[in-house]
């Protein structure tokens, strides 16, 4: 019995020691008084600054939600613009606390970079854009089309796979950069422009007459975009993960920026749990009881963030599609907060 007791004591001590070591990110942020968030160098709808340096976008909203939950202030953030090449190094080195930069979740990135994805903020995939004057309604009508594409990317490979699988012919016109490809498309050098769907909507804004172009409904690849945190800090992993889940849950329950205070007065058990008027779920995360209230007040629920940044209330006008709630035919689904 003494040996068993000693073994259990040692295991418990080791577990507590590991938890203490793992909890450093939260402590570091609180001591610093600011969250360091890695974002893109400017992708409309996801993370982009205005002429005064104010950042907006879905990825930006997640960072603001985290800052609200942890620091009770969605403005206490240092946004770090990162290229695709530098984004993972910045996370690995500790320059940033979280990477929220339209990054596709893949097995290689999840296992070889010393980092974890915490969820999916946006389900994306490769698509096609054409001029409305072509009167094309589906990518399956693109047989014999010429397609502008950025060279040396998976976009090229996905394009080849899609046309081969559907027994269609096409002519590829490749360019070194997206900007070159979109300019060639607008000038008429090709019939179609292909890129990630969100990139198509962002690129369309750069065209002289955006309304003359349409993004076709087909998505030909899987590009789940989400935030990343470093390996080794489970508490921080949980906080970032449940921040996104809180935004999705708020939309499921009809909790909005405008009504959150009123909803917090509800006697409904689920609302009381989620909004912290009953139980200690926020404290279990290392946060406060009102952590979800803080998040929703800062950025709204997931649907509000989507609409404001990339949806009907934004210049991009992207439909919810796969990013709708699971109850409305989409893939956004949050585990229960209980």
DRENDO-1510 file (C-alpha; in Angstrom, 1 decimal, always signed):
<recs>
REC; n; res; u; v; w
REC; 1; UNK; +0.0; +0.0; +0.0 .
REC; 2; UNK; +2.8; +2.4; +0.9 .
REC; 3; UNK; +4.4; +1.8; -2.5 .
REC; 4; UNK; +1.1; +2.4; -4.3 .
REC; 5; UNK; +0.5; +5.5; -2.3 .
REC; 6; UNK; +4.0; +6.8; -3.1 .
REC; 7; UNK; +3.6; +6.0; -6.8 .
REC; 8; UNK; +0.3; +7.9; -6.9 .
REC; 9; UNK; +1.8; +10.8; -5.0 .
REC; 10; UNK; +4.7; +11.0; -7.4 .
REC; 11; UNK; +2.4; +10.8; -10.5 .
REC; 12; UNK; +0.2; +13.5; -9.1 .
REC; 13; UNK; +3.2; +15.7; -8.4 .
REC; 14; UNK; +4.6; +15.2; -11.9 .
REC; 15; UNK; +1.1; +16.0; -13.4 .
REC; 16; UNK; +0.8; +19.2; -11.4 .
REC; 17; UNK; +4.4; +20.2; -12.3 .
REC; 18; UNK; +3.6; +19.6; -16.0 .
REC; 19; UNK; +0.4; +21.7; -15.7 .
REC; 20; UNK; +2.4; +24.5; -14.1 .
REC; 21; UNK; +4.9; +24.4; -16.9 .
REC; 22; UNK; +2.2; +24.3; -19.6 .
REC; 23; UNK; +0.3; +27.3; -18.3 .
REC; 24; UNK; +3.0; +29.8; -19.2 .
REC; 25; UNK; +1.4; +31.3; -22.2 .
REC; 26; UNK; -1.6; +32.7; -20.3 .
REC; 27; UNK; +0.6; +34.0; -17.5 .
REC; 28; UNK; +3.0; +35.6; -20.1 .
REC; 29; UNK; +0.1; +37.4; -21.8 .
REC; 30; UNK; -1.4; +38.7; -18.5 .
REC; 31; UNK; +2.1; +39.9; -17.3 .
REC; 32; UNK; +2.7; +41.6; -20.7 .
REC; 33; UNK; -0.9; +43.0; -20.7 .
REC; 34; UNK; -1.2; +42.3; -24.4 .
REC; 35; UNK; -1.9; +39.5; -26.9 .
REC; 36; UNK; +0.5; +39.0; -29.8 .
REC; 37; UNK; -1.5; +37.8; -32.8 .
REC; 38; UNK; +0.0; +36.7; -36.2 .
REC; 39; UNK; -2.1; +37.8; -39.2 .
REC; 40; UNK; -1.7; +38.2; -42.9 .
REC; 41; UNK; -0.1; +41.1; -44.7 .
REC; 42; UNK; -3.5; +42.1; -46.0 .
REC; 43; UNK; -6.3; +39.8; -47.1 .
REC; 44; UNK; -9.7; +41.6; -47.2 .
REC; 45; UNK; -12.3; +39.9; -45.0 .
REC; 46; UNK; -9.8; +37.9; -43.0 .
REC; 47; UNK; -7.1; +40.3; -41.8 .
REC; 48; UNK; -6.3; +43.7; -43.3 .
REC; 49; UNK; -5.6; +47.2; -41.9 .
REC; 50; UNK; -7.2; +50.4; -43.0 .
REC; 51; UNK; -5.3; +53.6; -43.8 .
REC; 52; UNK; -5.2; +54.3; -40.1 .
REC; 53; UNK; -3.8; +50.9; -39.1 .
REC; 54; UNK; -7.0; +49.5; -37.7 .
REC; 55; UNK; -7.3; +45.8; -38.4 .
REC; 56; UNK; -10.5; +44.0; -39.3 .
REC; 57; UNK; -11.5; +40.5; -40.6 .
REC; 58; UNK; -12.6; +37.1; -39.3 .
REC; 59; UNK; -9.1; +36.2; -38.2 .
REC; 60; UNK; -8.8; +39.5; -36.5 .
REC; 61; UNK; -12.1; +39.0; -34.7 .
REC; 62; UNK; -10.8; +35.7; -33.2 .
REC; 63; UNK; -7.8; +37.5; -31.8 .
REC; 64; UNK; -10.0; +40.3; -30.4 .
REC; 65; UNK; -12.3; +37.6; -28.8 .
REC; 66; UNK; -9.3; +35.9; -27.2 .
REC; 67; UNK; -8.0; +39.3; -25.8 .
REC; 68; UNK; -11.5; +40.0; -24.5 .
REC; 69; UNK; -11.7; +36.7; -22.7 .
REC; 70; UNK; -8.2; +36.9; -21.3 .
REC; 71; UNK; -7.6; +40.6; -20.7 .
REC; 72; UNK; -11.2; +41.9; -20.7 .
REC; 73; UNK; -10.1; +44.3; -23.5 .
REC; 74; UNK; -10.3; +43.4; -27.2 .
REC; 75; UNK; -7.9; +46.3; -28.1 .
REC; 76; UNK; -5.0; +45.0; -26.1 .
REC; 77; UNK; -3.5; +43.2; -29.1 .
REC; 78; UNK; -0.3; +43.6; -31.1 .
REC; 79; UNK; -1.0; +42.5; -34.7 .
REC; 80; UNK; +2.0; +41.0; -36.4 .
REC; 81; UNK; +1.7; +40.9; -40.2 .
REC; 82; UNK; +3.4; +37.7; -41.5 .
REC; 83; UNK; +4.1; +36.3; -45.0 .
REC; 84; UNK; +3.2; +32.7; -45.7 .
REC; 85; UNK; +6.9; +31.8; -45.4 .
REC; 86; UNK; +7.4; +33.4; -42.0 .
REC; 87; UNK; +4.2; +32.6; -40.2 .
REC; 88; UNK; +5.2; +29.3; -38.7 .
REC; 89; UNK; +8.6; +30.5; -37.6 .
REC; 90; UNK; +7.0; +33.4; -35.8 .
REC; 91; UNK; +4.8; +31.0; -33.8 .
REC; 92; UNK; +7.6; +28.5; -33.1 .
REC; 93; UNK; +9.9; +31.2; -31.8 .
REC; 94; UNK; +7.3; +32.7; -29.4 .
REC; 95; UNK; +7.1; +36.0; -31.3 .
REC; 96; UNK; +3.4; +35.5; -31.4 .
REC; 97; UNK; +1.0; +33.8; -29.0 .
REC; 98; UNK; -1.5; +32.6; -31.7 .
REC; 99; UNK; -1.4; +32.4; -35.5 .
REC; 100; UNK; -4.7; +33.5; -37.0 .
REC; 101; UNK; -3.8; +33.9; -40.6 .
REC; 102; UNK; -6.0; +32.1; -43.2 .
REC; 103; UNK; -3.9; +28.9; -42.8 .
REC; 104; UNK; -5.1; +25.5; -44.1 .
REC; 105; UNK; -5.2; +22.7; -41.6 .
REC; 106; UNK; -3.2; +19.7; -43.0 .
REC; 107; UNK; -1.7; +16.6; -41.4 .
REC; 108; UNK; +1.8; +17.7; -42.2 .
REC; 109; UNK; +1.4; +21.1; -40.6 .
REC; 110; UNK; -0.4; +19.5; -37.6 .
REC; 111; UNK; +2.5; +17.1; -36.9 .
REC; 112; UNK; +5.8; +18.6; -38.1 .
REC; 113; UNK; +5.7; +22.3; -37.0 .
REC; 114; UNK; +5.5; +21.9; -33.3 .
REC; 115; UNK; +2.0; +23.5; -33.3 .
REC; 116; UNK; -1.7; +22.5; -33.1 .
REC; 117; UNK; -4.7; +23.8; -35.0 .
REC; 118; UNK; -7.5; +24.7; -32.6 .
REC; 119; UNK; -10.5; +24.6; -34.9 .
REC; 120; UNK; -11.8; +25.9; -38.2 .
REC; 121; UNK; -12.8; +29.5; -38.5 .
REC; 122; UNK; -13.6; +29.3; -42.3 .
REC; 123; UNK; -14.2; +26.3; -44.5 .
REC; 124; UNK; -12.7; +27.2; -47.8 .
REC; 125; UNK; -11.8; +25.5; -51.1 .
REC; 126; UNK; -10.6; +26.2; -54.6 .
REC; 127; UNK; -13.2; +27.7; -57.0 .
REC; 128; UNK; -13.6; +29.5; -60.3 .
REC; 129; UNK; -14.5; +33.1; -61.3 .
REC; 130; UNK; -15.9; +34.0; -64.7 .
REC; 131; UNK; -17.3; +37.0; -66.5 .
REC; 132; UNK; -21.1; +37.2; -66.3 .
REC; 133; UNK; -21.1; +37.8; -70.0 .
REC; 134; UNK; -20.0; +34.1; -70.6 .
REC; 135; UNK; -23.4; +33.1; -69.1 .
REC; 136; UNK; -21.8; +30.1; -67.3 .
REC; 137; UNK; -23.6; +28.8; -64.2 .
REC; 138; UNK; -21.4; +25.8; -63.3 .
REC; 139; UNK; -17.8; +24.8; -63.5 .
REC; 140; UNK; -19.0; +21.7; -65.4 .
REC; 141; UNK; -19.8; +24.0; -68.3 .
REC; 142; UNK; -16.1; +25.1; -68.6 .
REC; 143; UNK; -15.0; +22.4; -71.2 .
REC; 144; UNK; -12.3; +23.9; -73.5 .
REC; 145; UNK; -11.9; +27.0; -71.4 .
REC; 146; UNK; -8.7; +28.8; -70.9 .
REC; 147; UNK; -7.8; +29.2; -67.2 .
REC; 148; UNK; -5.5; +31.7; -65.5 .
REC; 149; UNK; -3.7; +30.3; -62.5 .
REC; 150; UNK; -0.7; +31.0; -60.3 .
REC; 151; UNK; +2.1; +28.6; -61.1 .
REC; 152; UNK; +3.9; +26.3; -58.7 .
REC; 153; UNK; +0.9; +25.8; -56.4 .
REC; 154; UNK; -1.6; +23.1; -55.4 .
REC; 155; UNK; -4.1; +25.2; -57.3 .
REC; 156; UNK; -2.6; +24.0; -60.6 .
REC; 157; UNK; -2.7; +20.4; -59.4 .
REC; 158; UNK; -6.3; +20.7; -58.2 .
REC; 159; UNK; -7.3; +22.2; -61.6 .
REC; 160; UNK; -5.7; +19.3; -63.5 .
REC; 161; UNK; -7.5; +16.8; -61.3 .
REC; 162; UNK; -10.9; +18.4; -61.6 .
REC; 163; UNK; -10.9; +18.7; -65.4 .
REC; 164; UNK; -9.5; +15.2; -65.8 .
REC; 165; UNK; -12.1; +13.7; -63.5 .
REC; 166; UNK; -14.9; +15.4; -65.4 .
REC; 167; UNK; -13.5; +14.5; -68.9 .
REC; 168; UNK; -13.1; +18.1; -69.8 .
REC; 169; UNK; -10.4; +19.8; -71.8 .
REC; 170; UNK; -8.8; +23.2; -70.8 .
REC; 171; UNK; -5.8; +25.4; -71.5 .
REC; 172; UNK; -3.8; +26.6; -68.6 .
REC; 173; UNK; -2.2; +30.1; -68.6 .
REC; 174; UNK; +0.1; +30.3; -65.7 .
REC; 175; UNK; +1.6; +33.3; -63.9 .
REC; 176; UNK; +4.1; +33.8; -61.2 .
REC; 177; UNK; +1.8; +35.8; -58.9 .
REC; 178; UNK; -1.9; +36.1; -58.1 .
REC; 179; UNK; -1.8; +39.8; -59.1 .
REC; 180; UNK; -0.4; +38.9; -62.6 .
REC; 181; UNK; -3.0; +36.2; -63.0 .
REC; 182; UNK; -6.0; +38.4; -62.1 .
REC; 183; UNK; -4.8; +41.2; -64.3 .
REC; 184; UNK; -4.5; +38.7; -67.3 .
REC; 185; UNK; -8.0; +37.4; -66.5 .
REC; 186; UNK; -9.4; +40.9; -66.5 .
REC; 187; UNK; -7.7; +41.8; -69.8 .
REC; 188; UNK; -9.3; +38.8; -71.5 .
REC; 189; UNK; -6.3; +36.6; -71.9 .
REC; 190; UNK; -8.3; +33.7; -70.3 .
REC; 191; UNK; -11.9; +32.8; -69.7 .
REC; 192; UNK; -11.6; +31.7; -66.1 .
REC; 193; UNK; -9.6; +32.6; -63.0 .
REC; 194; UNK; -9.1; +30.0; -60.3 .
REC; 195; UNK; -7.9; +30.4; -56.7 .
REC; 196; UNK; -9.2; +29.6; -53.1 .
REC; 197; UNK; -12.8; +30.7; -53.0 .
REC; 198; UNK; -12.2; +33.4; -50.4 .
REC; 199; UNK; -9.3; +34.7; -52.5 .
REC; 200; UNK; -11.6; +34.9; -55.5 .
REC; 201; UNK; -14.0; +37.2; -53.7 .
REC; 202; UNK; -11.1; +39.3; -52.4 .
REC; 203; UNK; -9.6; +39.5; -55.9 .
REC; 204; UNK; -12.9; +40.5; -57.4 .
REC; 205; UNK; -12.9; +43.7; -55.4 .
REC; 206; UNK; -9.7; +44.7; -57.2 .
REC; 207; UNK; -11.4; +44.5; -60.7 .
REC; 208; UNK; -12.6; +47.6; -62.4 .
REC; 209; UNK; -16.2; +46.4; -62.4 .
REC; 210; UNK; -16.5; +43.7; -59.8 .
REC; 211; UNK; -20.3; +43.3; -60.4 .
REC; 212; UNK; -19.5; +42.0; -64.0 .
REC; 213; UNK; -17.9; +38.8; -62.5 .
REC; 214; UNK; -19.3; +35.8; -60.7 .
REC; 215; UNK; -17.8; +33.1; -58.5 .
REC; 216; UNK; -19.2; +29.7; -59.6 .
REC; 217; UNK; -20.7; +27.4; -56.9 .
REC; 218; UNK; -18.4; +24.5; -57.2 .
REC; 219; UNK; -15.6; +24.0; -54.7 .
REC; 220; UNK; -13.0; +21.5; -55.9 .
REC; 221; UNK; -10.7; +21.1; -52.9 .
REC; 222; UNK; -10.8; +21.2; -49.1 .
REC; 223; UNK; -9.1; +24.2; -47.4 .
REC; 224; UNK; -10.2; +24.3; -43.7 .
REC; 225; UNK; -8.7; +27.5; -42.4 .
REC; 226; UNK; -8.0; +28.0; -38.7 .
REC; 227; UNK; -5.8; +29.3; -35.9 .
REC; 228; UNK; -2.6; +27.6; -34.5 .
REC; 229; UNK; -0.9; +27.6; -31.2 .
REC; 230; UNK; +2.4; +26.0; -30.0 .
REC; 231; UNK; +2.7; +22.5; -28.8 .
REC; 232; UNK; +3.1; +22.0; -25.1 .
REC; 233; UNK; +0.6; +24.4; -23.5 .
REC; 234; UNK; -2.7; +22.6; -23.2 .
REC; 235; UNK; -4.3; +25.3; -21.2 .
REC; 236; UNK; -3.7; +27.9; -23.9 .
REC; 237; UNK; -4.8; +25.4; -26.6 .
REC; 238; UNK; -8.1; +25.0; -24.7 .
REC; 239; UNK; -8.6; +28.8; -24.3 .
REC; 240; UNK; -8.1; +29.5; -28.1 .
REC; 241; UNK; -10.2; +26.4; -29.0 .
REC; 242; UNK; -13.1; +27.3; -26.7 .
REC; 243; UNK; -13.0; +31.0; -27.7 .
REC; 244; UNK; -14.1; +29.9; -31.2 .
REC; 245; UNK; -16.6; +27.4; -29.9 .
REC; 246; UNK; -18.1; +30.1; -27.7 .
REC; 247; UNK; -18.7; +32.3; -30.8 .
REC; 248; UNK; -20.4; +29.4; -32.6 .
REC; 249; UNK; -22.4; +28.5; -29.5 .
REC; 250; UNK; -23.6; +32.1; -29.1 .
REC; 251; UNK; -25.0; +32.0; -32.6 .
REC; 252; UNK; -26.7; +28.7; -32.0 .
REC; 253; UNK; -28.4; +30.1; -28.9 .
REC; 254; UNK; -29.3; +33.5; -30.5 .
REC; 255; UNK; -26.9; +35.5; -28.3 .
REC; 256; UNK; -25.7; +38.7; -30.0 .
REC; 257; UNK; -23.8; +41.8; -29.2 .
REC; 258; UNK; -27.0; +43.7; -28.7 .
REC; 259; UNK; -28.9; +41.2; -26.5 .
REC; 260; UNK; -26.1; +39.5; -24.5 .
REC; 261; UNK; -26.7; +41.5; -21.3 .
REC; 262; UNK; -30.4; +40.7; -21.5 .
REC; 263; UNK; -29.8; +37.0; -22.2 .
REC; 264; UNK; -27.5; +36.9; -19.1 .
REC; 265; UNK; -30.7; +37.5; -17.0 .
REC; 266; UNK; -32.4; +34.4; -18.4 .
REC; 267; UNK; -33.4; +31.5; -16.1 .
REC; 268; UNK; -32.8; +28.9; -18.9 .
REC; 269; UNK; -30.2; +26.4; -17.6 .
REC; 270; UNK; -28.1; +26.4; -20.8 .
REC; 271; UNK; -27.9; +30.2; -21.1 .
REC; 272; UNK; -26.9; +30.4; -17.4 .
REC; 273; UNK; -24.1; +27.8; -18.0 .
REC; 274; UNK; -22.8; +29.5; -21.1 .
REC; 275; UNK; -23.0; +33.1; -19.9 .
REC; 276; UNK; -21.5; +32.2; -16.5 .
REC; 277; UNK; -24.4; +33.0; -14.1 .
REC; 278; UNK; -24.3; +29.4; -13.0 .
REC; 279; UNK; -21.3; +27.1; -12.5 .
REC; 280; UNK; -17.6; +27.8; -12.9 .
REC; 281; UNK; -16.8; +26.7; -16.4 .
REC; 282; UNK; -14.9; +29.8; -17.3 .
REC; 283; UNK; -12.7; +29.4; -14.2 .
REC; 284; UNK; -11.9; +25.8; -15.3 .
REC; 285; UNK; -10.3; +27.4; -18.4 .
REC; 286; UNK; -8.3; +29.8; -16.3 .
REC; 287; UNK; -10.7; +32.6; -17.2 .
REC; 288; UNK; -13.6; +34.4; -15.5 .
REC; 289; UNK; -17.2; +33.3; -15.2 .
REC; 290; UNK; -18.3; +35.9; -17.8 .
REC; 291; UNK; -15.7; +34.9; -20.4 .
REC; 292; UNK; -18.4; +34.3; -23.1 .
REC; 293; UNK; -20.1; +37.6; -22.3 .
REC; 294; UNK; -16.8; +39.3; -22.8 .
REC; 295; UNK; -16.3; +37.6; -26.2 .
REC; 296; UNK; -19.7; +38.3; -27.6 .
REC; 297; UNK; -19.6; +42.0; -26.4 .
REC; 298; UNK; -16.3; +42.4; -28.2 .
REC; 299; UNK; -17.0; +40.8; -31.6 .
REC; 300; UNK; -20.5; +39.3; -31.6 .
REC; 301; UNK; -21.3; +35.7; -32.3 .
REC; 302; UNK; -19.7; +33.7; -35.2 .
REC; 303; UNK; -22.6; +34.6; -37.6 .
REC; 304; UNK; -22.2; +38.3; -36.8 .
REC; 305; UNK; -18.5; +38.2; -37.4 .
REC; 306; UNK; -18.9; +36.3; -40.7 .
REC; 307; UNK; -21.6; +38.7; -41.9 .
REC; 308; UNK; -19.6; +41.8; -41.0 .
REC; 309; UNK; -16.3; +40.7; -42.5 .
REC; 310; UNK; -17.0; +38.4; -45.5 .
REC; 311; UNK; -20.8; +37.9; -45.7 .
REC; 312; UNK; -23.8; +40.0; -46.8 .
REC; 313; UNK; -22.8; +42.9; -44.7 .
REC; 314; UNK; -19.4; +43.2; -46.3 .
REC; 315; UNK; -18.0; +44.1; -49.7 .
REC; 316; UNK; -17.2; +40.5; -50.3 .
REC; 317; UNK; -20.8; +39.3; -50.2 .
REC; 318; UNK; -19.8; +35.6; -49.6 .
REC; 319; UNK; -22.7; +33.3; -48.8 .
REC; 320; UNK; -22.5; +31.2; -45.6 .
REC; 321; UNK; -22.4; +27.9; -47.4 .
REC; 322; UNK; -20.3; +25.4; -45.5 .
REC; 323; UNK; -19.7; +28.0; -42.9 .
REC; 324; UNK; -23.4; +28.1; -41.8 .
REC; 325; UNK; -24.4; +26.4; -38.6 .
REC; 326; UNK; -24.9; +22.6; -38.7 .
REC; 327; UNK; -28.6; +23.2; -38.0 .
REC; 328; UNK; -28.8; +25.2; -41.3 .
REC; 329; UNK; -26.9; +22.8; -43.6 .
REC; 330; UNK; -23.3; +24.0; -42.8 .
REC; 331; UNK; -20.4; +22.6; -40.9 .
REC; 332; UNK; -20.0; +25.0; -38.0 .
REC; 333; UNK; -20.6; +23.0; -34.9 .
REC; 334; UNK; -19.5; +23.5; -31.3 .
REC; 335; UNK; -19.2; +20.9; -28.5 .
REC; 336; UNK; -21.5; +21.7; -25.6 .
REC; 337; UNK; -20.4; +24.3; -23.0 .
REC; 338; UNK; -21.3; +22.3; -19.9 .
</recs>
